[in-house]
């Protein structure tokens, strides 16, 4: 099997699929990376994303929450308590949805870089 391009591998990782074959799941659960792809037998041992996914998730969520906060503040239709509840809910939901996607992206990036250099 030929190695996919970096952009294909990154997209597959973002979709939480094996960056090599794109067929099998990259995670065994919410955030636990598989050690070996069950479809193509590609090993992911030693391919760790460290803190990258958390930083990327924070940046993406901030770009969603800050405009929402500005919009809510300029309208002034909600009480501070209702605004806080809405913003906390949206922040939590966005974080939980984006974190696995960002982790898959970072794992694919580290995997791709290690395959190209080694």
C-alpha positions, 0 to 999 in steps of 0.5 A: 500500500502506498503512503497517502499524501499528508493532506489525505492523512490529516483529513483521515485523522480529523475524521478519526480514521486510520491515516494510512488506510482510512478504513478503521477507527483511530480510537478505541473509545472517546480519546484512546488511540488504538495501538494497531489499525485492525484493517491495515496493521499500521502501528501507532505505538509511540505516536502521541499527540501530547497537548496539541489537541487541547491547544487547538480545541481551545483556539477553535472554541474561543473563535466560536464563543467570543463572537457569540458573547459579543453578539449576546452582549450587544443585544442585551436581551438575556440576563447575565445568568441566562447568558452564562448558562448558554455560554457554558453549555455551548463551550462544553458541547463544542469542546467535547465535539472538537477534542476527538477531531483535533486529537485525530488530526494531531495523531495523523500529523505526527504519524505522517511526519514520522513516516516521511522522516523515517 
